[in-house]
């Protein structure tokens, strides 16, 4: 089961119907992905709530500008059956640096720009524009 792909699909579907808030089951990697999206201005905020004992949920507040979603596209790149790794110098640019790519590195989950600044490469998780 691809939990990252499911999380990105939840965000994509919520954007398609114009929802303000979307929620999914919380995990460490989903929280870190939401943190990268927030740092880069693609979502307003996120919160982790305990639904019942031992079950947590992450809620994302999606960002809209004049009724148009800030996230126009979000694509999963590396899949469980085909992992994509990039060295520091080969991190892809998304729409001529108008979008971001998110990588999992030895220093945690970072955007492509942050990975370049830290001189690390890693697995390309997704692209957002």
JORAQUI-V616473 format. One record per residue. RES is the residue in three letters. PHI is phi in whole degrees, -180 to 180 (none if undefined). PSI is psi as a letter, one per 30 degrees, with the letter a starting at -180 (999 if undefined). D_FIRST is the distance of its C-alpha to the first C-alpha in Angstrom with 1 decimal. Layout:
BEGIN
res=RES phi=PHI psi=PSI d_first=D_FIRST
res=RES phi=PHI psi=PSI d_first=D_FIRST
END
This chain:
BEGIN
res=UNK phi=none psi=k d_first=0.0
res=UNK phi=-99 psi=j d_first=3.8
res=UNK phi=-70 psi=e d_first=6.1
res=UNK phi=-69 psi=e d_first=9.0
res=UNK phi=-62 psi=e d_first=8.8
res=UNK phi=-64 psi=e d_first=8.6
res=UNK phi=-63 psi=e d_first=11.5
res=UNK phi=-66 psi=e d_first=13.4
res=UNK phi=-67 psi=e d_first=13.2
res=UNK phi=-61 psi=e d_first=14.7
res=UNK phi=-65 psi=e d_first=17.4
res=UNK phi=-61 psi=e d_first=18.1
res=UNK phi=-68 psi=e d_first=18.6
res=UNK phi=-65 psi=e d_first=20.7
res=UNK phi=-65 psi=e d_first=22.8
res=UNK phi=-64 psi=e d_first=23.3
res=UNK phi=-99 psi=f d_first=25.0
res=UNK phi=80 psi=g d_first=26.8
res=UNK phi=-71 psi=k d_first=25.4
res=UNK phi=-84 psi=e d_first=26.7
res=UNK phi=-132 psi=k d_first=24.1
res=UNK phi=-131 psi=l d_first=20.4
res=UNK phi=-137 psi=l d_first=18.3
res=UNK phi=-152 psi=l d_first=14.8
res=UNK phi=-63 psi=k d_first=13.7
res=UNK phi=-88 psi=k d_first=15.0
res=UNK phi=-146 psi=l d_first=13.8
res=UNK phi=-61 psi=e d_first=15.9
res=UNK phi=-70 psi=e d_first=14.2
res=UNK phi=-67 psi=e d_first=14.2
res=UNK phi=-65 psi=e d_first=17.8
res=UNK phi=-69 psi=e d_first=18.8
res=UNK phi=-63 psi=e d_first=17.5
res=UNK phi=-63 psi=e d_first=19.5
res=UNK phi=-65 psi=e d_first=22.4
res=UNK phi=-65 psi=e d_first=22.5
res=UNK phi=-63 psi=e d_first=22.5
res=UNK phi=-70 psi=e d_first=25.3
res=UNK phi=-61 psi=e d_first=27.3
res=UNK phi=-95 psi=g d_first=27.4
res=UNK phi=83 psi=g d_first=28.4
res=UNK phi=-91 psi=f d_first=25.5
res=UNK phi=-132 psi=l d_first=25.2
res=UNK phi=-76 psi=e d_first=28.0
res=UNK phi=-163 psi=l d_first=26.5
res=UNK phi=-143 psi=l d_first=23.6
res=UNK phi=-142 psi=k d_first=24.0
res=UNK phi=-109 psi=k d_first=22.1
res=UNK phi=-123 psi=k d_first=23.2
res=UNK phi=-93 psi=j d_first=23.0
res=UNK phi=-73 psi=e d_first=22.4
res=UNK phi=-149 psi=l d_first=23.4
res=UNK phi=-57 psi=j d_first=23.8
res=UNK phi=83 psi=f d_first=20.9
res=UNK phi=-118 psi=j d_first=18.6
res=UNK phi=-112 psi=l d_first=18.8
res=UNK phi=-133 psi=k d_first=18.1
res=UNK phi=-105 psi=k d_first=18.6
res=UNK phi=-114 psi=k d_first=20.9
res=UNK phi=-106 psi=k d_first=21.7
res=UNK phi=-98 psi=j d_first=25.1
res=UNK phi=-75 psi=l d_first=25.0
res=UNK phi=-102 psi=k d_first=28.0
res=UNK phi=-128 psi=k d_first=30.3
res=UNK phi=-121 psi=j d_first=33.6
res=UNK phi=54 psi=h d_first=36.2
res=UNK phi=82 psi=f d_first=33.6
res=UNK phi=-110 psi=k d_first=31.4
res=UNK phi=-66 psi=k d_first=28.0
res=UNK phi=-70 psi=e d_first=27.9
res=UNK phi=-85 psi=j d_first=24.5
res=UNK phi=-96 psi=f d_first=25.2
res=UNK phi=-156 psi=k d_first=22.1
res=UNK phi=-146 psi=k d_first=18.8
res=UNK phi=-130 psi=k d_first=16.8
res=UNK phi=-81 psi=k d_first=13.7
res=UNK phi=-99 psi=e d_first=15.4
res=UNK phi=-85 psi=k d_first=13.5
res=UNK phi=-113 psi=l d_first=10.2
res=UNK phi=-59 psi=f d_first=8.3
res=UNK phi=-89 psi=f d_first=10.8
res=UNK phi=-148 psi=j d_first=13.7
res=UNK phi=-82 psi=k d_first=14.5
res=UNK phi=-117 psi=k d_first=17.6
res=UNK phi=-115 psi=k d_first=20.1
res=UNK phi=-133 psi=k d_first=23.4
res=UNK phi=-76 psi=l d_first=26.5
res=UNK phi=-56 psi=e d_first=28.6
res=UNK phi=-80 psi=f d_first=30.8
res=UNK phi=-111 psi=g d_first=28.3
res=UNK phi=-67 psi=k d_first=26.1
res=UNK phi=-71 psi=l d_first=26.0
res=UNK phi=-96 psi=k d_first=27.9
res=UNK phi=-107 psi=j d_first=26.5
res=UNK phi=48 psi=h d_first=29.2
res=UNK phi=53 psi=h d_first=32.0
res=UNK phi=69 psi=g d_first=30.8
res=UNK phi=-87 psi=f d_first=30.5
res=UNK phi=-119 psi=a d_first=26.8
res=UNK phi=-129 psi=l d_first=24.7
res=UNK phi=-115 psi=k d_first=21.9
res=UNK phi=-115 psi=k d_first=19.8
res=UNK phi=-122 psi=l d_first=19.4
res=UNK phi=-102 psi=k d_first=18.2
res=UNK phi=-123 psi=a d_first=21.4
res=UNK phi=-71 psi=f d_first=23.3
res=UNK phi=-103 psi=g d_first=24.8
res=UNK phi=107 psi=a d_first=21.7
res=UNK phi=-87 psi=k d_first=19.9
res=UNK phi=-132 psi=l d_first=22.8
res=UNK phi=-77 psi=l d_first=23.8
res=UNK phi=-60 psi=e d_first=25.3
res=UNK phi=-66 psi=e d_first=28.8
res=UNK phi=-66 psi=e d_first=28.3
res=UNK phi=-66 psi=e d_first=26.9
res=UNK phi=-64 psi=e d_first=30.0
res=UNK phi=-66 psi=e d_first=32.3
res=UNK phi=-90 psi=f d_first=30.8
res=UNK phi=57 psi=h d_first=31.1
res=UNK phi=-130 psi=l d_first=27.5
res=UNK phi=-114 psi=a d_first=24.9
res=UNK phi=171 psi=a d_first=21.2
res=UNK phi=-82 psi=k d_first=17.8
res=UNK phi=-80 psi=j d_first=17.9
res=UNK phi=-82 psi=e d_first=15.0
res=UNK phi=-158 psi=l d_first=16.5
res=UNK phi=-123 psi=k d_first=19.8
res=UNK phi=-131 psi=k d_first=21.5
res=UNK phi=-145 psi=999 d_first=24.9
END
